């Protein structure tokens, strides 16, 4: 679905069962293919991402876990997105 105007989306991260130290890196891939490193704190506080008018772009966030010696059962987290009209 494409919008005829610029759409601002607020993206937030809810760690739920994950600890901040368990995340090695978060990267946002922008519409032009460039990558931006994002901190856990930025996403917890809410990061606004603009989607250009008439674009099919969907923000892509890659979350890389940190490998450690501690065995952990599967843990979950949530990445939420709300358009400005929902804020």
Contact map, one row per residue, 1 for C-alpha under 8 A:
111000000000000000000000000000000000000000000000000000010000000000000000000000000000000
111100000000000000000000000000000000000000000000000011110000000000000000000000000000000
111111100000000000000000000000000000000000000000000011100000000000000000000000000000000
011111000000000000000000000000000000000000000000000011000000000000000000000000000000000
001111100000000000000000000000000000000000000000000111000000000000000000000000000000000
001111110000000000000000000000000000000000000000011110000000000000000000000000000000000
001011111000000000000000000000000000000000000000011110000000000000000000000000000011000
000001111100000000000000000000000000000000000001111000000000000000000000000000000011000
000000111110000000000000000000000000000000000001111000000000000000000000000000001111000
000000011111000000000000000000000000000000000111100000000000000000000000000000001111001
000000001111100000000000000000000000000000100111100000000000000000000000000000111100000
000000000111110000000000000000000000000000111110000000000000000000000000000000111000000
000000000011111000000000000000000000000100111100000000000000000000000000000011110000000
000000000001111100000000000000000000000000010000000000000000000000000000000011110000000
000000000000111111110000000000000000000000000000000000000000000000000000000111000000000
000000000000011111000000000000000000000000000000000000000000000000000000000111000000000
000000000000001111100000000000000000000000000000000000000000000000000000001110000000000
000000000000001111110100000000000000000000000000000000000000000000000000001110000000000
000000000000001011111110000000000000000000000000000000000000000000000000000000000000000
000000000000001001111110000000000000000100000000000000000000000000000000000000000000000
000000000000000000111111000000000000000000000000000000000000000001000000000000000000000
000000000000000001111111000000000000000000000000000000000000000011100000000000000000000
000000000000000000111111110000000000000100000000000000000000001111000000000000000000000
000000000000000000001111110000000000000000000000000000000000001111000000000000000000000
000000000000000000000011111000000000111000000000000000000000011111000000000000000000000
000000000000000000000011111100000000111100000000000000000000111100000000000000000000000
000000000000000000000000111110000011110000000000000000000000111000000000000000000000000
000000000000000000000000011111000011110000000000000000000011110000000000000000000000000
000000000000000000000000001111101111000000000000000000000011110000000000000000000000000
000000000000000000000000000111111111000000000000000000000011000000000000000000000000000
000000000000000000000000000011111100000000000000000000001110000000000000000000000000000
000000000000000000000000000001111100000000000000000000000000000000000000000000000000000
000000000000000000000000000011111110000000000000000000000000000000000000000000000000000
000000000000000000000000000011111111000000000000000000000000000000000000000000000000000
000000000000000000000000001111001111100000000000000000000000000000000000000000000000000
000000000000000000000000001111000111110000000000000000000000000000000000000000000000000
000000000000000000000000111100000011111000000000000000000000000000000000000000000000000
000000000000000000000000111100000001111101100000000000000000000000000000000000000000000
000000000000000000000000110000000000111111100000000000000000000000000000000000000000000
000000000000100000010010010000000000011111110000000000000000000000000000000000000000000
000000000000000000000000000000000000001111111000000000000000000000000000000000000000000
000000000000000000000000000000000000011111111110000000000000000000000000000000000000000
000000000011100000000000000000000000011111111110000000000000000000000000000000000000000
000000000001110000000000000000000000000111111100000000000000000000000000000000000000000
000000000001100000000000000000000000000011111110000000000000000000000000000000000000000
000000000111100000000000000000000000000001111111000000000000000000000000000000000000000
000000000111000000000000000000000000000001101111100000000000000000000000000000000000000
000000011110000000000000000000000000000000000111110000000000000000000000000000000000000
000000011110000000000000000000000000000000000011111000000010000000000000000000000000000
000001111000000000000000000000000000000000000001111100000000000000000000000000000000000
000001111000000000000000000000000000000000000000111110101100000000000000000000000000000
000011100000000000000000000000000000000000000000011111101000000000000000000000000000000
011111100000000000000000000000000000000000000000001111100000000000000000000000000000000
011110000000000000000000000000000000000000000000000111110000000000000000000000000000000
011000000000000000000000000000000000000000000000001111111000000000000000000000000000000
110000000000000000000000000000000000000000000000000001111100000000000000000000000000000
000000000000000000000000000000100000000000000000001100111110000000000000000000000000000
000000000000000000000000000000100000000000000000001000011111000000000000000000000000000
000000000000000000000000000111100000000000000000100000001111100000000000000000000000000
000000000000000000000000000111000000000000000000000000000111110000000000000000000000000
000000000000000000000000011110000000000000000000000000000011111000000000000000000000000
000000000000000000000000111110000000000000000000000000000001111100000000000000000000000
000000000000000000000011111000000000000000000000000000000000111110000000000000000000000
000000000000000000000011110000000000000000000000000000000000011111000000000000000000000
000000000000000000000111100000000000000000000000000000000000001111100000000000000000000
000000000000000000001111100000000000000000000000000000000000000111110000000000000000000
000000000000000000000100000000000000000000000000000000000000000011111000000000000000000
000000000000000000000000000000000000000000000000000000000000000001111110000000000000000
000000000000000000000000000000000000000000000000000000000000000000111110000000000000000
000000000000000000000000000000000000000000000000000000000000000000011111000000000000000
000000000000000000000000000000000000000000000000000000000000000000011111100000000000000
000000000000000000000000000000000000000000000000000000000000000000000111111000000000000
000000000000000000000000000000000000000000000000000000000000000000000011111000000000000
000000000000000000000000000000000000000000000000000000000000000000000001111100000000000
000000000000000011000000000000000000000000000000000000000000000000000001111110000000000
000000000000001111000000000000000000000000000000000000000000000000000000011111000000000
000000000000111111000000000000000000000000000000000000000000000000000000001111100000000
000000000000111100000000000000000000000000000000000000000000000000000000000111110000000
000000000011110000000000000000000000000000000000000000000000000000000000000011111000000
000000000011110000000000000000000000000000000000000000000000000000000000000001111100000
000000001111000000000000000000000000000000000000000000000000000000000000000000111110000
000000001110000000000000000000000000000000000000000000000000000000000000000000011111111
000000111100000000000000000000000000000000000000000000000000000000000000000000001111111
000000111100000000000000000000000000000000000000000000000000000000000000000000000111111
000000000000000000000000000000000000000000000000000000000000000000000000000000000111111
000000000000000000000000000000000000000000000000000000000000000000000000000000000111111
000000000100000000000000000000000000000000000000000000000000000000000000000000000111111
